[in-house]
Amino acid sequence: MRFARRHILLTLALPFLVGAAALGGHAPARPLILVVHGRGYLTRDSAMIRRQALHALREGSFGLAGDSLLADDDVRMVWYADVLDSRHRDSNQLKTCVRRDEGSATTISAASILRVFAVFASDLLEASVSGDQADDVRGVAGDLRFFGDQASRCLAEGRIADAISRAVDDGRPVVLVAHSLGALVAWSYLQHRGTASESQPPEIRRLVTIGSPLGSDDLRELLLDDSGPLALPRGVRSWVNVVNERDPFASRLLGRDSTGSQTRAIPEVSDVATQNGDDEPHELLSYLRDRSTVQAVLGAWCEAYAAVQKPRSTLSMPSPLSTNSASHIQNCGMRP
């Protein structure tokens, strides 16, 4: 009799338990914004920078949509400064992290000569480092090591690969934001991913480069030995390049003539010019607070959100891709 009563109670409760699990245990994953920092972060606190980046994007989002939109775990930093510091690197990792194209070059080029010089200069700088400027000097040495040492570059790119892999494992669509030197790291990674073991690289909803020098063909060839034309990287849906016109290190991706008219177009790639009022036009947080950056980043984030789950309300956010004739991005009114 006692068993029968328990069976009846379990039968009555089962629909409620299943419903609760469906509502609370299987919610679609939220999109993820991955921010790749630029140079000068060797001694910075990664957790603090992540919080500042999240706050900057929330601040810009509230100004555009009247809603901060982002939850605490919707923004993560891709941190690679430490792998360029000779004091923190694992020699075993360096031996195993060999780029697929390493050793393939048979001719001496300006880029290969520069790589040799960069490695030599980085070692020389670190050998002479001392005093109050030690961290700054090590940061410069790390920059040189990225350009000159293939294994170091491989380790830096690996941080992006790992972050994207974790997001994919969690079922989270990715918006990749890369600043300054981080844009070079991201571009190098995106150009070399897609090996035989990764025939279908994980999709990136949008690449957003900010304060990026990638638009300079000469610079890409000299620093990255990349002489090919710019194109949308494989597995990336769209690319928005935000250029602060007061930023001396940022360049457009699309060619312009003397009148400012566009002379070349790249499918699904666009430049967005801005003029934020901050004193530091090249600084990461200045870009993340900027209206154009917020439109580019959260526009893709909202589209990804709408694709994986039905939002609780509807707002409009202006699209950063006005050249694609999209006037608004809908369905982005959920509150974390």
C-alpha positions in Angstrom: 0.0 0.0 0.0 2.8 2.4 0.9 4.5 1.6 -2.4 1.3 2.3 -4.3 0.9 5.7 -2.6 4.5 6.6 -3.5 3.9 5.5 -7.1 0.8 7.7 -7.4 2.6 10.7 -6.0 5.5 10.2 -8.4 3.1 9.9 -11.3 1.4 13.2 -10.4 4.7 15.0 -9.8 6.5 13.9 -12.9 5.0 16.4 -15.3 5.9 19.3 -13.0 9.5 18.0 -12.6 9.9 17.6 -16.4 8.5 21.1 -17.0 10.8 22.6 -14.4 13.9 20.9 -16.0 12.8 22.1 -19.4 12.5 25.7 -18.2 15.6 25.9 -16.0 18.0 23.3 -17.1 18.2 23.5 -20.9 18.2 27.2 -21.7 20.0 28.1 -25.0 23.5 29.4 -24.5 24.1 33.1 -24.8 26.5 34.5 -27.4 30.0 35.4 -26.2 32.2 38.4 -26.9 35.9 37.6 -26.9 38.2 40.6 -26.6 41.8 40.3 -27.7 43.9 43.0 -26.0 46.7 45.0 -27.7 50.3 45.7 -26.6 51.4 47.0 -23.2 49.4 44.5 -21.1 52.3 42.5 -19.6 51.8 43.9 -16.1 48.1 44.5 -16.3 45.4 42.6 -14.3 43.4 40.5 -16.8 40.4 40.3 -14.5 40.3 44.0 -14.0 40.6 44.7 -17.8 37.8 42.2 -18.4 35.5 44.1 -16.0 36.4 47.4 -17.5 35.7 46.1 -21.0 32.3 44.7 -19.9 31.5 48.0 -18.3 32.5 50.0 -21.4 30.3 47.9 -23.7 27.4 48.0 -21.2 27.7 51.8 -21.0 27.6 52.1 -24.8 24.8 49.6 -25.1 22.7 51.6 -22.6 23.2 54.8 -24.6 22.1 53.1 -27.8 19.3 50.7 -26.7 18.4 51.9 -23.2 19.5 48.5 -21.9 22.9 47.3 -20.7 22.1 43.9 -22.3 25.2 42.0 -21.3 25.5 39.5 -18.4 28.7 39.2 -16.5 29.9 36.2 -18.4 29.0 37.5 -21.9 32.5 39.1 -22.2 35.8 37.3 -21.8 39.4 38.5 -22.4 41.8 36.6 -24.6 45.1 37.1 -22.8 48.4 36.4 -24.6 50.8 39.0 -23.1 52.3 36.4 -20.7 53.3 33.9 -23.5 55.5 36.7 -25.1 57.4 37.2 -21.8 60.5 34.9 -21.7 60.2 34.6 -17.9 56.8 32.9 -18.1 57.1 30.6 -21.1 57.3 26.9 -21.0 60.2 25.5 -23.2 58.3 22.3 -23.9 55.3 24.4 -25.2 57.7 26.3 -27.5 59.1 23.1 -28.9 55.7 21.6 -29.6 54.0 24.8 -30.9 55.4 25.0 -34.4 53.4 26.8 -37.0 52.4 24.7 -40.1 54.2 27.0 -42.5 57.4 27.3 -40.5 60.4 26.4 -42.6 58.5 26.5 -45.8 60.2 29.7 -47.1 63.2 29.2 -49.3 64.0 32.8 -50.2 65.4 35.6 -48.2 62.9 38.4 -47.9 62.6 41.7 -46.0 60.2 40.0 -43.7 62.6 37.1 -42.9 65.4 39.5 -42.3 63.2 41.5 -39.9 62.2 38.4 -38.0 65.9 37.6 -37.4 66.5 41.1 -36.2 63.4 41.1 -34.0 64.4 38.0 -32.2 67.9 39.4 -31.7 66.6 42.7 -30.5 64.2 41.1 -28.1 66.9 39.1 -26.5 69.2 42.1 -26.3 66.6 44.2 -24.7 65.8 41.6 -22.0 69.5 41.0 -21.3 69.9 44.7 -20.5 66.7 45.3 -18.7 66.8 46.9 -15.2 65.3 49.6 -13.0 61.9 51.3 -13.2 61.5 50.8 -16.9 62.0 47.0 -16.8 58.3 46.1 -17.4 58.0 48.5 -20.3 61.2 47.1 -21.9 60.0 43.6 -21.5 56.7 44.5 -23.1 58.6 45.9 -26.2 60.7 42.7 -26.2 57.6 40.6 -26.2 56.2 42.6 -29.2 59.4 41.9 -31.1 59.3 38.3 -30.2 55.7 37.9 -31.6 56.9 39.2 -35.0 60.2 37.4 -35.0 59.7 34.0 -33.4 57.2 31.6 -35.0 56.8 29.6 -31.9 55.9 32.6 -29.8 53.4 33.7 -32.4 52.0 30.2 -32.4 51.5 30.4 -28.6 49.7 33.8 -28.8 47.4 32.5 -31.6 46.8 29.4 -29.5 45.1 31.6 -26.8 42.5 32.7 -29.3 42.0 29.1 -30.6 41.5 27.9 -27.0 39.0 30.6 -26.2 37.0 29.9 -29.3 37.1 26.2 -28.7 35.8 26.6 -25.2 32.9 28.8 -26.5 32.0 26.2 -29.1 32.1 23.4 -26.6 29.6 25.5 -24.5 27.4 26.1 -27.6 28.0 29.8 -27.5 28.2 31.9 -30.8 31.3 34.1 -30.8 31.9 37.7 -31.6 35.6 38.3 -31.8 36.9 41.9 -30.9 40.6 42.5 -31.5 42.5 45.7 -30.6 45.8 47.0 -32.0 48.5 44.3 -31.9 45.7 41.9 -30.9 44.2 42.5 -34.4 47.5 41.2 -35.9 47.4 38.2 -33.6 43.8 37.5 -34.5 44.4 37.9 -38.2 47.5 35.6 -38.2 45.4 33.0 -36.3 42.5 33.2 -38.7 44.7 33.0 -41.7 46.4 29.8 -40.5 43.5 27.9 -39.0 41.7 25.2 -40.9 44.2 22.3 -41.0 43.3 18.8 -42.0 42.3 18.1 -38.4 40.1 21.3 -38.5 38.6 21.2 -42.0 35.6 23.1 -40.7 36.9 25.8 -38.3 34.4 27.1 -35.7 32.3 29.9 -37.1 32.8 33.5 -35.8 29.6 35.6 -36.1 31.7 38.8 -36.6 35.2 40.0 -36.4 35.5 43.5 -35.1 38.9 45.1 -35.3 39.6 48.4 -33.5 42.6 50.6 -33.7 44.0 48.1 -36.1 46.9 48.5 -38.6 45.8 45.6 -40.7 44.8 47.9 -43.6 48.4 48.6 -44.4 49.5 46.1 -47.0 53.2 47.0 -46.5 53.0 46.6 -42.8 51.3 43.2 -43.0 53.9 41.9 -45.5 56.8 43.3 -43.4 55.5 42.1 -39.9 53.6 39.0 -40.8 55.1 38.0 -44.2 51.6 38.3 -45.5 51.6 39.5 -49.1 48.1 38.3 -50.1 45.1 40.6 -50.5 42.8 41.2 -47.6 39.7 39.1 -47.6 37.0 37.9 -45.2 38.8 35.1 -43.2 37.4 31.6 -43.5 34.6 30.8 -41.1 33.9 34.5 -40.3 30.5 35.8 -41.3 31.4 39.5 -41.4 34.2 41.9 -40.5 33.8 45.5 -39.3 36.9 47.6 -38.9 36.4 50.6 -36.6 38.9 53.5 -37.2 39.1 56.5 -35.0 40.3 59.3 -37.3 42.4 60.6 -34.5 44.2 57.3 -34.0 47.6 57.3 -35.7 47.9 53.5 -35.5 44.6 52.6 -37.1 44.1 52.1 -40.9 41.2 51.5 -43.1 40.8 48.1 -44.8 39.2 49.4 -48.0 41.1 51.6 -50.5 40.3 55.3 -50.8 41.4 57.8 -53.5 42.4 61.4 -52.9 38.7 62.5 -52.7 37.9 59.9 -50.0 35.8 57.7 -52.3 36.1 54.0 -51.9 38.3 52.4 -54.6 38.0 48.7 -53.6 35.3 46.6 -51.9 35.6 43.3 -50.0 32.5 41.3 -49.6 31.1 41.4 -46.0 33.9 43.7 -44.9 33.3 47.3 -44.0 35.2 50.3 -42.5 33.5 52.5 -39.9 35.1 55.9 -39.2 34.5 57.5 -35.8 35.8 60.4 -33.8 35.4 59.7 -30.1 36.2 62.5 -27.7 38.6 60.7 -25.4 42.1 61.9 -24.8 43.5 58.6 -25.8 42.1 57.8 -29.2 44.0 54.5 -29.5 43.2 53.1 -26.1 41.1 49.9 -25.8 38.4 51.2 -23.5 38.0 54.4 -25.6 37.1 52.2 -28.6 34.8 49.9 -26.6 32.8 52.9 -25.3 32.5 54.4 -28.7 29.1 54.2 -30.4 30.4 52.7 -33.6 32.2 49.9 -31.8 29.1 49.1 -29.7 26.9 49.0 -32.8 29.3 46.6 -34.5 29.8 44.3 -31.6 26.3 44.2 -30.1 24.7 44.2 -33.5 26.3 40.8 -34.2 25.7 39.7 -30.6 22.0 40.6 -30.8 21.6 38.7 -34.1 23.3 35.7 -32.6 21.1 35.9 -29.6 17.9 36.1 -31.7 19.1 33.0 -33.7 19.4 30.8 -30.6 16.5 31.9 -28.4 13.4 34.0 -28.4 13.9 37.3 -26.6 11.5 38.5 -24.0 11.0 41.9 -25.6 12.1 43.8 -28.8 14.3 46.8 -29.2 16.0 48.3 -32.2 19.7 49.0 -32.5 21.2 50.8 -35.6 23.3 48.6 -37.8 26.9 49.4 -38.3 26.8 48.1 -41.9 24.9 50.9 -43.5 26.6 50.0 -46.8 24.7 46.7 -46.7 21.4 48.6 -46.6 20.4 47.2 -43.2 18.6 49.9 -41.3 18.0 48.2 -38.0 18.8 45.1 -36.0 15.7 43.7 -34.3 15.1 41.4 -31.4 17.7 42.7 -29.0 15.7 43.7 -25.9 16.4 40.9 -23.5 17.7 41.8 -20.0 20.3 39.6 -18.4 
